[in-house]
Amino acid sequence: MSTAQAAGTHRPAPSAAAATIAAAVPRHAVTGYWQNFDNGATVQKLKEVDGAYDIIAVSFAEATGQPGAVTFQLDPAVGYGSTDEFKADIKAKQAAGTSVILSVGGERGAVSVSDAASARNFTDSVSGLMDTYGFDGVDIDLENGLNATYMTQALKALHDRHGDVVVTMAPQTIDMQSPQNEYFKTALGIKDFLTAVNMQYYNSGSMNGCDGKVYTQGTVDFLTALACIQLAGGLDPSQVGIGVPASARAAGGGYVAPSVVNAALDCLTRGSNCGSFKPSRTYPGLRGAMTWSTNWDAANGNAFATQVGAHVHGLP
């Protein structure tokens, strides 16, 4: 995800019958990546992740020796005494209304889904991990290339097996500059069940906005003008989220204060607090925001969860 690898919940308590089933992802959602490793950020168990997060993406599933297949193993560094303890934390988060999904890839991820056989292997392995751990779905964070034809095939097959699967994606900015890009084509190919694309608006440098002008990362215009490309290119507003680092230490560049994220959300949903770029229309159904990571957020006093989380949940 990057070059560096307020407490409580806003949701009511679920009924006993729903105790082990995650609630549907809310209209406006906050996504956070949870690190299954220690890279200097706050080490935390899932139960310690701030309650403002509606989707927690466990990072990361990794490639196996079988093309397309992925596996997941808990890193001893995160402090779990057993796999059962981890599974219990997943169930507890789900009981509180949070979806817990498995992120595939990451900055160093080498998962390749490039033909029918590897697509089947991907589907089989992700489905198996969902069954084993109780994950609600999958996040696609492949930063070293993606084949739209076969990834779409794999995700559709996963949806056939798990009709309520939560599917998110975290492409880099270059991957979403045009609907002809492979990531964008994949998102459009699974539009009927895609939950959200939380593009990484960081580690990017300057990029073209939907008005053809060049914008620099770390600004409200960068967030709004690049989100506009996805909104104009065919994604539903409910499938678009703004992905940012939780602190300056969490990425090589592109960090913005929570107030800037909130301004971009206001600009896109209400037409207020815009910078020099103002969309031609508003998108009140915008899904929300994502951060890398819950661990870096905890190291930063949970500023993202507290400030951006409250703002997302107050969107129209």
matplotlib code that plots the C-alpha trace (Angstrom):
import matplotlib.pyplot as plt

x = [0.0, 2.8, 6.6, 6.4, 4.8, -12.0, -12.8, -16.2, -18.7, -21.4, -23.5, -26.2, -25.7, -26.8, -29.3, -28.1, -29.1, -26.7, -23.8, -21.5, -22.7, -21.4, -24.0, -24.3, -21.7, -23.4, -24.2, -21.2, -18.3, -14.8, -12.2, -8.9, -6.1, -4.9, -1.3, -0.4, 3.2, 5.2, 6.8, 7.0, 3.4, 1.3, 0.9, -2.7, -5.1, -8.3, -10.3, -8.2, -9.1, -11.2, -14.9, -15.3, -14.1, -16.9, -14.5, -11.3, -9.0, -6.6, -3.2, -2.1, -2.8, 0.3, 1.1, 1.8, 3.7, 0.5, -0.3, -3.1, -3.5, -3.1, -2.5, -2.7, -0.7, -0.7, 2.6, 3.7, 4.7, 1.1, 0.7, -2.0, -1.6, -3.7, -5.6, -8.8, -8.2, -7.9, -11.1, -12.9, -11.8, -13.2, -16.5, -16.6, -16.0, -18.7, -21.1, -20.4, -21.4, -17.9, -17.0, -13.6, -12.1, -8.8, -6.5, -4.5, -1.2, 0.3, 3.3, 5.4, 2.6, 3.3, -0.1, -0.7, -4.1, -3.5, -5.3, -8.3, -6.4, -4.9, -8.3, -9.8, -6.9, -7.5, -11.2, -10.7, -8.0, -9.8, -13.1, -11.3, -9.7, -13.1, -14.5, -11.6, -11.3, -14.8, -13.7, -16.6, -14.8, -11.6, -9.7, -7.7, -4.4, -2.2, 0.3, 2.4, -0.1, -3.6, -5.4, -8.9, -10.3, -9.2, -9.5, -13.1, -13.7, -12.2, -14.2, -17.5, -16.9, -16.2, -19.5, -21.3, -20.1, -20.6, -23.5, -23.0, -19.2, -17.7, -15.3, -13.0, -10.1, -7.2, -5.6, -2.9, -3.8, -2.2, -4.4, -7.6, -6.8, -9.0, -11.8, -9.5, -6.9, -7.0, -8.0, -10.8, -12.0, -12.1, -14.1, -16.6, -16.7, -17.9, -20.0, -23.1, -21.6, -18.5, -18.5, -15.9, -12.8, -10.6, -7.9, -4.6, -4.3, -0.7, 2.8, 1.7, 3.1, 1.0, -1.9, -4.5, -8.0, -11.2, -11.0, -7.7, -5.7, -2.7, -3.1, -0.5, -1.0, -1.6, -4.3, -8.1, -8.1, -6.1, -8.7, -11.7, -10.5, -9.2, -12.3, -14.3, -12.6, -14.0, -17.4, -17.5, -16.1, -19.0, -18.6, -21.6, -20.9, -21.5, -18.5, -16.0, -13.9, -11.0, -7.9, -5.2, -2.4, -3.2, -0.1, 3.0, 4.9, 2.5, 3.5, 6.3, 4.1, 0.5, -0.5, -3.2, -4.7, -8.2, -9.6, -8.5, -10.2, -13.3, -13.2, -12.9, -15.9, -17.9, -17.0, -18.0, -21.2, -22.4, -20.5, -19.0, -15.4, -14.0, -10.6, -10.1, -11.7, -15.5, -17.4, -20.2, -22.6, -22.6, -22.5, -24.3, -24.1, -20.2, -19.1, -16.6, -12.9, -10.1, -6.8, -3.5, -3.6, -5.4, -2.0, -0.6, -3.9, -3.4, 0.1, -1.3, -3.9, -6.7, -7.1, -8.4, -11.0, -12.1, -12.3, -12.8, -14.9, -17.3, -17.5, -18.1, -20.9, -22.5, -22.5, -25.9]
y = [0.0, 2.4, 2.9, 2.3, -0.6, 8.2, 4.9, 3.4, 2.6, 4.6, 1.6, 0.1, -3.3, -6.2, -8.8, -12.2, -13.7, -11.4, -12.0, -13.6, -12.0, -8.7, -6.0, -4.8, -2.1, 1.2, 3.9, 5.9, 3.8, 4.1, 1.5, 0.9, -1.6, -3.6, -4.6, -8.3, -7.2, -4.8, -1.9, 0.7, 1.6, 0.7, -3.1, -4.0, -6.9, -6.6, -6.0, -2.9, -1.2, 1.9, 1.3, 4.0, 1.6, 0.0, -2.2, -3.6, -5.0, -7.6, -7.1, -9.2, -12.5, -13.5, -15.6, -19.3, -21.6, -22.2, -19.5, -17.2, -18.9, -16.9, -17.9, -16.1, -16.7, -14.6, -12.9, -13.7, -10.0, -9.0, -10.9, -13.5, -16.6, -18.7, -18.6, -19.2, -15.9, -14.1, -15.7, -14.7, -11.1, -11.2, -12.5, -9.8, -7.0, -8.5, -8.6, -4.8, -4.3, -4.2, -6.1, -7.8, -8.7, -10.0, -7.8, -9.4, -8.1, -4.9, -3.0, -6.1, -8.5, -10.8, -12.4, -13.0, -13.9, -14.0, -17.1, -19.2, -21.7, -19.0, -17.3, -20.6, -20.9, -17.4, -18.0, -21.3, -20.0, -16.8, -18.7, -21.2, -18.4, -16.8, -20.1, -20.8, -17.4, -16.0, -13.1, -11.2, -10.6, -9.5, -6.4, -6.2, -4.3, -5.6, -2.9, -4.8, -5.3, -6.7, -8.6, -7.3, -10.3, -12.9, -10.9, -10.1, -13.8, -14.7, -12.2, -13.1, -16.7, -15.7, -13.7, -16.8, -18.7, -15.9, -13.7, -11.2, -10.9, -7.5, -6.5, -3.5, -2.3, -0.1, 0.9, 3.5, 6.8, 5.8, 2.7, 4.8, 7.6, 6.0, 3.4, 1.6, 0.9, -2.7, -1.8, 0.5, -2.2, -4.7, -2.3, -1.7, -5.5, -6.2, -3.1, -5.1, -6.2, -4.1, -2.4, 0.3, 1.5, 3.3, 4.6, 5.5, 9.2, 9.1, 8.0, 9.3, 12.7, 14.9, 13.5, 14.6, 15.5, 14.9, 18.5, 17.7, 19.9, 18.6, 18.4, 17.9, 15.2, 16.5, 19.0, 19.0, 19.5, 16.3, 14.3, 15.8, 16.1, 12.5, 11.1, 12.9, 10.6, 7.5, 9.1, 10.3, 7.0, 4.8, 3.9, 4.6, 7.2, 4.5, 2.7, 5.6, 6.3, 8.5, 6.6, 8.5, 7.8, 8.0, 10.0, 11.5, 8.4, 6.0, 6.9, 8.4, 11.4, 12.6, 12.8, 15.3, 16.4, 15.0, 18.5, 18.3, 14.8, 16.2, 19.2, 16.9, 14.8, 18.0, 19.2, 15.9, 15.3, 18.9, 21.2, 23.1, 23.5, 22.9, 24.2, 25.6, 22.5, 22.2, 19.2, 20.0, 18.1, 16.6, 13.0, 12.6, 8.9, 8.8, 5.8, 7.5, 7.2, 4.8, 5.0, 3.1, 2.0, 1.5, 0.9, 4.2, 5.9, 4.5, 5.8, 9.2, 9.3, 7.8, 11.2, 9.7, 7.5, 10.3, 13.2, 11.7, 8.8, 11.2, 13.3, 10.3, 9.0, 12.5, 12.7, 13.2]
z = [0.0, 0.7, 0.8, 4.5, 5.1, 19.0, 20.5, 20.3, 17.6, 15.8, 15.3, 17.5, 19.1, 16.8, 17.7, 19.0, 15.6, 13.9, 16.3, 13.8, 10.6, 9.4, 8.7, 5.2, 4.4, 5.2, 2.6, 3.7, 4.9, 6.4, 5.3, 7.1, 6.3, 9.3, 9.2, 9.7, 10.4, 12.4, 10.4, 13.2, 13.4, 16.4, 16.6, 17.3, 17.3, 15.3, 18.5, 19.1, 15.8, 16.3, 16.0, 13.4, 10.7, 8.7, 6.6, 7.9, 5.2, 6.7, 4.9, 3.1, 1.4, -0.5, -3.5, -3.3, -5.7, -7.6, -10.2, -9.0, -5.6, -2.4, 1.2, 4.6, 7.8, 10.9, 11.6, 15.2, 15.5, 15.9, 19.1, 18.5, 20.6, 18.2, 15.0, 17.0, 18.9, 15.5, 14.3, 17.5, 16.9, 13.4, 14.7, 17.4, 14.8, 12.6, 15.5, 15.9, 12.3, 10.7, 7.6, 7.8, 4.4, 3.1, 1.1, -1.7, -2.8, -1.4, -2.6, -2.8, -3.7, -6.7, -7.3, -11.0, -12.4, -16.1, -17.5, -16.8, -14.6, -12.4, -12.2, -10.8, -8.4, -7.2, -6.7, -5.0, -2.6, -1.6, -1.1, 1.0, 3.2, 3.6, 4.8, 7.1, 8.8, 8.3, 6.1, 4.4, 1.2, -0.6, -1.4, -4.6, -4.1, -6.9, -7.6, -10.1, -12.9, -13.3, -16.2, -16.4, -18.3, -15.8, -12.6, -13.5, -14.2, -10.9, -8.9, -10.7, -9.8, -6.1, -6.1, -7.5, -4.4, -1.9, -3.1, -0.3, -0.8, -0.1, -2.9, -2.7, -4.8, -4.0, -7.4, -7.7, -9.4, -12.7, -12.8, -12.8, -15.3, -18.0, -18.3, -20.7, -17.9, -16.7, -13.1, -14.3, -16.7, -13.8, -11.6, -14.4, -15.2, -11.6, -11.2, -10.3, -7.1, -6.5, -3.1, -3.5, -5.3, -2.7, -5.0, -3.4, -3.7, -2.6, -3.6, -6.9, -8.0, -10.2, -12.3, -14.7, -13.4, -15.2, -16.6, -18.3, -15.9, -13.9, -10.1, -7.4, -4.7, -1.2, -2.2, -2.1, -5.9, -6.4, -4.4, -6.1, -9.7, -9.7, -8.1, -10.8, -13.4, -11.8, -11.4, -15.0, -16.2, -15.2, -11.5, -9.3, -6.6, -4.0, -5.4, -5.1, -2.0, -1.2, 0.0, 1.9, 4.4, 8.1, 8.8, 7.0, 8.1, 6.4, 2.9, 0.8, -0.2, -0.5, 3.1, 3.8, 7.1, 8.0, 7.3, 3.7, 3.3, 4.8, 2.5, -0.6, 0.7, 1.1, -2.4, -4.0, -2.0, -1.4, -3.7, -0.8, 0.5, -3.0, -4.1, -7.6, -9.1, -8.6, -10.1, -12.5, -10.2, -6.7, -5.7, -2.4, -2.6, -2.5, -0.5, 1.8, 2.6, 3.2, 5.0, 5.2, 7.9, 11.1, 12.7, 11.5, 12.5, 16.0, 16.1, 15.1, 17.9, 15.7, 14.0, 10.8, 12.5, 14.8, 12.4, 8.9, 10.4, 12.0, 8.8, 6.5, 8.8, 8.6, 4.9, 3.2]

ax = plt.figure().add_subplot(projection="3d")
ax.plot(x, y, z, "-o")
ax.set_aspect("equal")
plt.show()
